[in-house]
């Protein structure tokens, strides 16, 4: 995952919208009574809470690499276990029934290899359920690069891009996971989130994709950077009839059931 520190409070400013894909993914997991469930990249515990409600009798563990996220999750769900782990190389100690991942594997460049490895740790009939943003082509993310290379902070970005690697094609997930699976499903959902205004869109991405850009901008220029980015967002996302703006957000879902 990204090496810079996360902010649970920033992430949770849009908790309902960020949790909706986890609800939609969970609804497709076919297991009725798994014994062991692990929330990979559990963040502040919003997705873990869904898993606890769905399977209250399961042994439930949340994993994350960020201390602030883990602290928030532990306060939210004190009866469950949360541990620090790097998903790029983590392995469970014993077979697991459900591995659930809400918006984390997009940060791991070789995540196809990691998913294949994790699929192999499932018990027979167990489920690997993954959801990731697939929004690098959206204006929110394209404008990050545009602003990064067009202001007094541009030297901090010279000769490089902070864009994360594009996700593989849906067929790549089928190809990688089918050999060990009884079933593989891959689908996209495009969410349209009505938000208050352009500033709300900026607040949204400050919790995720904009973080590495802000970390790179010199401290004394961050307010100016945010103002430039917000102006471009406002020009690109016009208000609707009620004054709000609509944030289009594509996501990819992957569900594999172990043979």
Secondary structure by P-SEA (a helix, b strand, c coil): ccccccccccccccccccaaaaaaaaaacccccccbbbbcccccaaaaaaaaaaccccbbbbbbccaaaaaaaaaacccbbbbbbcccbbbbcccccbbbbccccccccaaaaaaaaaaaaccccbbbbbbbbcccccaaaaaaaaaaaccccccccccccccccccccaaaaaaaccccccbbbbbbbbbbbbcccaaaaaaaaccccaaaaaaaccccaaaaaaaaaaaaaaaacccccccbbbbbbbbbbbbbbcc
